[in-house]
């Protein structure tokens, strides 16, 4: 059986990446890696579903025991991708989506060169600012901080395999799925299958 594939999705806070990931998983049935974090749960977030919420001590223990494929400090919290789930899913031939920030994405690329990296963005900074303002939950100061961070993250966009502009969530969801499917159909991914089909033709045609 073929191993599963890693699909890394990054994007600016406010670009709608979380919603897109959720919908892609629901609609197309991909497996989703649940990260561990030391940040406090936001309202409505459920342990084990949105994140595995950890104390700093537990998180550091997991680092020591090689429990993460990658981890990073983002703002003042730790975030990491649990190793066991990821490896089990890949071994079972299931494709796994990771919603992680740019440094984590680069780390995954170094370890899994055939991971597909997708960056979700707004068309420009004004749209991002409007979306952040429309959430109504953040102060101008926080919005400015997020925009500054987005500016830093934008520098990594060229490292991704695909960039998707999120003008419309449902369209974006279908585009992400199409990217994953196209990637899986690449000839480089299917050398064995090509060989089998060619042999079959040679034998029977
Ligand atoms: P938030 O606190 O808003 O849920 O997440 C903050 C940032 O951390 C987001 O960009 C999110 O994609 C990223 N993130 C979440 N989990 C992980 C992880 O396991 N590893 C890395 N490197 N980034 C993560």
Boltz pocket constraint, residues with backbone or C-beta under 6 A from the ligand:
constraints:
  - pocket:
      binder: B
      contacts: [[A, 9], [A, 10], [A, 11], [A, 13], [A, 35], [A, 36], [A, 39], [A, 70], [A, 71], [A, 72], [A, 74], [A, 79], [A, 80], [A, 81], [A, 82], [A, 99], [A, 100], [A, 101], [A, 103], [A, 104], [A, 105]]
      max_distance: 6.0
